[in-house]
Amino acid sequence: MKPLTLSLLIAAMAPLGVHAQPGEPGPAEVQIELRPQVSAPPGPLRLGDLAIVRTRDLAAIQQLVALPVGHAPRAGATAVVRRDVVARWVRTQLGLAHSRTLWTGADESVIRGTPAGGAVLATTKPLNTLAAEAAVPGVARGQWVLLQLKSGPVELERRAQAMQDGNVGETVNVRADSGPIAARVTAPGRVEVTL
């Protein structure tokens, strides 16, 4: 059964008067269990793809399951999303009170990109760690970005122009005063180079 189908199945049970079992959320609570591993075809990722959502409020579960959290990595690539990052994203997008939400499951979810057909390709690429934007594109080609140059305790910041699109955690080429340079995307509109 696909993750989204399971989440919707849980949502469908809520309005039927299913009483909370011990360990299940009460009427005003939401429990979100992050899966340790997810395989996803190209395209948008929803919270229901990454986690099992439990609540007795049908409207809340529908909203949570459908909440966009980013894009799946390309086929054969993998990405890691931390639970605290997803929790912060959910709070900021829905205004869900921290006291109403119980996060369980894995501390990190490894997302493996699959081809549209669903078969997983072998890859030798290392995992990309995603920051707060959970695979939301960090920079776009032609966009002006803040370039941080780090060398030991010294940090400099300057403007640069992205020469290609890139997600948080990926390396892209940017054009600075001194010419093109490869930099890692650390947040939307921000890149970093360690010298």
C-alpha positions as CSV (number, residue, x, y, z in Angstrom):
1,M,0.0,0.0,0.0
2,K,1.4,3.4,-0.9
3,P,2.1,5.9,1.9
4,L,-0.5,8.4,0.7
5,T,-3.1,5.7,0.5
6,L,-2.4,4.6,4.0
7,S,-2.7,8.1,5.3
8,L,-6.0,8.7,3.5
9,L,-7.2,5.4,4.9
10,I,-6.5,6.6,8.4
11,A,-8.2,9.8,7.6
12,A,-11.3,8.0,6.4
13,M,-11.6,6.1,9.7
14,A,-11.7,9.3,11.8
15,P,-15.2,10.5,11.1
16,L,-16.7,7.0,11.6
17,G,-16.5,7.3,15.4
18,V,-13.4,5.3,15.8
19,H,-12.4,5.8,19.4
20,A,-8.8,6.5,20.2
21,Q,-6.9,3.5,21.4
22,P,-4.1,3.8,24.1
23,G,-1.2,5.6,22.4
24,E,-3.4,7.2,19.7
25,P,-4.1,10.9,19.6
26,G,-7.1,12.4,21.4
27,P,-9.6,14.7,19.8
28,A,-7.5,17.9,19.8
29,E,-4.1,16.2,19.1
30,V,-2.2,15.4,15.9
31,Q,0.4,12.6,15.8
32,I,2.9,12.6,12.9
33,E,5.2,9.6,12.4
34,L,8.1,10.3,10.1
35,R,9.0,7.3,7.9
36,P,12.7,6.3,7.9
37,Q,12.8,5.6,4.1
38,V,10.6,6.8,1.3
39,S,10.7,6.0,-2.5
40,A,9.2,8.8,-4.6
41,P,8.8,9.4,-8.3
42,P,9.7,12.8,-9.7
43,G,7.4,15.6,-8.7
44,P,6.1,17.3,-5.6
45,L,6.3,15.6,-2.2
46,R,3.5,15.9,0.3
47,L,3.6,15.4,4.0
48,G,1.5,12.2,3.5
49,D,4.3,10.8,1.4
50,L,6.9,11.3,4.2
51,A,4.8,10.5,7.3
52,I,1.8,8.8,8.7
53,V,-0.6,11.4,10.1
54,R,-3.1,10.5,12.9
55,T,-5.8,12.7,14.3
56,R,-9.6,12.5,14.9
57,D,-10.2,15.7,13.0
58,L,-10.9,14.9,9.3
59,A,-10.3,18.4,8.0
60,A,-6.9,18.6,9.8
61,I,-5.7,15.2,8.5
62,Q,-6.7,16.2,4.9
63,Q,-4.9,19.5,5.2
64,L,-1.8,17.8,6.7
65,V,-1.6,14.9,4.3
66,A,-1.9,17.3,1.3
67,L,0.7,19.8,2.6
68,P,3.5,20.3,0.1
69,V,7.0,19.8,1.6
70,G,9.2,20.0,-1.5
71,H,10.1,18.0,-4.5
72,A,11.4,14.4,-4.8
73,P,15.1,14.0,-5.8
74,R,15.7,13.0,-9.4
75,A,15.7,9.3,-10.2
76,G,18.6,7.4,-8.7
77,A,19.5,10.3,-6.2
78,T,18.7,10.3,-2.5
79,A,18.1,13.1,-0.1
80,V,17.7,13.3,3.7
81,V,15.1,15.4,5.5
82,R,15.3,15.9,9.3
83,R,12.2,15.6,11.4
84,D,12.8,19.0,13.1
85,V,12.9,20.6,9.7
86,V,9.6,19.1,8.6
87,A,8.1,20.0,12.0
88,R,9.1,23.6,11.7
89,W,7.8,23.7,8.1
90,V,4.4,22.3,9.2
91,R,4.1,24.8,12.0
92,T,5.0,27.8,9.8
93,Q,2.7,26.7,6.9
94,L,-0.4,25.7,9.0
95,G,0.1,27.6,12.3
96,L,-0.3,24.3,14.1
97,A,0.5,24.7,17.8
98,H,3.5,22.9,19.0
99,S,1.6,21.7,22.0
100,R,-1.0,20.0,19.8
101,T,1.5,18.0,17.8
102,L,3.3,14.8,18.7
103,W,6.2,13.9,16.4
104,T,7.3,10.3,16.4
105,G,9.1,7.9,14.1
106,A,12.5,8.4,12.5
107,D,14.7,11.4,13.2
108,E,15.5,11.6,9.5
109,S,13.7,10.3,6.4
110,V,15.9,9.1,3.5
111,I,14.1,9.9,0.2
112,R,15.1,7.9,-2.8
113,G,14.1,9.3,-6.2
114,T,12.6,6.7,-8.5
115,P,11.8,6.9,-12.2
116,A,8.2,7.6,-13.1
117,G,7.7,3.8,-13.6
118,G,8.8,3.2,-10.0
119,A,11.9,1.1,-10.4
120,V,14.9,2.2,-8.2
121,L,18.1,2.9,-10.0
122,A,21.5,2.2,-8.5
123,T,23.6,5.2,-7.7
124,T,27.0,6.0,-6.4
125,K,26.1,9.5,-5.3
126,P,26.3,10.4,-1.6
127,L,23.2,11.5,0.3
128,N,22.3,15.2,0.0
129,T,21.4,16.7,3.3
130,L,18.5,19.1,2.9
131,A,18.0,22.2,5.1
132,A,14.9,23.9,6.2
133,E,13.3,24.1,2.8
134,A,13.1,20.3,2.5
135,A,14.1,20.1,-1.2
136,V,12.4,23.4,-2.2
137,P,14.6,24.9,-4.9
138,G,17.1,27.2,-3.3
139,V,18.4,29.2,-6.2
140,A,17.3,29.7,-9.8
141,R,19.4,30.4,-12.8
142,G,20.0,34.2,-13.2
143,Q,18.9,34.9,-9.6
144,W,21.1,37.2,-7.5
145,V,22.2,35.3,-4.3
146,L,24.2,36.0,-1.2
147,L,27.6,34.2,-1.5
148,Q,29.4,33.4,1.8
149,L,33.1,32.8,1.5
150,K,34.6,30.9,4.5
151,S,38.2,30.4,5.3
152,G,38.8,29.3,8.9
153,P,37.5,32.0,11.3
154,V,37.1,34.5,8.4
155,E,33.8,34.9,6.6
156,L,33.0,37.3,3.8
157,E,29.7,37.9,2.1
158,R,29.1,39.3,-1.4
159,R,26.5,39.2,-4.1
160,A,26.8,36.6,-7.0
161,Q,24.5,35.5,-9.8
162,A,23.4,31.8,-10.0
163,M,24.3,30.2,-13.3
164,Q,22.0,27.2,-12.8
165,D,19.1,26.0,-10.7
166,G,19.8,24.2,-7.5
167,N,18.1,22.7,-4.4
168,V,19.3,23.2,-0.9
169,G,22.4,20.9,-0.3
170,E,23.4,20.8,-4.0
171,T,26.4,22.5,-5.6
172,V,25.8,25.0,-8.3
173,N,28.0,27.4,-10.3
174,V,27.7,31.1,-9.5
175,R,29.3,34.1,-11.1
176,A,31.1,36.4,-8.7
177,D,33.4,39.4,-9.3
178,S,36.3,37.1,-9.7
179,G,34.5,34.8,-12.2
180,P,32.6,31.5,-12.0
181,I,32.8,29.5,-8.8
182,A,31.2,26.3,-7.5
183,A,29.2,26.9,-4.3
184,R,26.8,24.8,-2.1
185,V,23.2,26.0,-1.7
186,T,22.6,26.5,2.0
187,A,19.1,28.2,1.9
188,P,16.9,30.0,-0.6
189,G,19.0,32.7,-2.1
190,R,22.2,31.8,-0.2
191,V,25.3,29.8,-1.3
192,E,28.5,29.0,0.5
193,V,32.1,28.3,-0.4
194,T,34.7,27.0,2.0
195,L,38.2,28.0,1.0
